[in-house]
Amino acid sequence: MHASTYATTDTGRGRRVRPLPVVVAILLAATVAGCSSDKGPDLTDSSPAFEGLPHDVVVQSLADPSLQEALKATDPSDRVQMAQLNISSTIFCRDALHAYQVWTTTGTTPVAPTVVEPQTPAAGFDAFMNEWVDAVRQIISSGDPDNLRTWLLAGGAGCHDTVADPGANPNRTVADVLQGS
């Protein structure tokens, strides 16, 4: 036996000899397992995390480079929540824009949009989206459509840069629509 091909450990009860390739294989497997857990869940348009959400919006959202960058920069344990919220928020923003448009063209006060949620929402999903629904309900109850317009354009809400209608124009955002662009 050649010394370079074996690793030894002293267990206190005598010498234990393990072939170096076995030790390397164990370390490699542990490293790969550790890296794959850092990667987080593999989110594709067919991931179970997105069941219950409109497939076309899932595909659009996952194709967005800014979401992909945000997911990469997010802790792996939070990626499903981030992606679910992004998709549901996109739908909510589009529905809120539609409510605003109906309100300003008909004069009829709209009902606040509801949340389209996945079958299995990630922890924190409901709390976040409920805040949005409550905010829009309060805005609508103000009786002033300009308040909803302001909310839709606010950077903090995140609706301003949502694509308004990808079928009509994949680059035209809610802000573009509201600013007449």
Secondary structure, DSSP 4 states (H G I P E B T S, - for coil): --GGGEEEEE-SSSEEEEEHHHHHHHHHHHHHHHHHHHH-----TT-GGGTTS-HHHHHHHHH-HHHHHHHHHS-GGGHHHHHHHHHHHHHHHHHHHHHHHHHHHH-PPPPPPPPP--SSPPTTHHHHHHHHHHHHHHHHHTT-HHHHHHHHH-TTTS-TTSEEETTTEEEEEHHHHHTT-
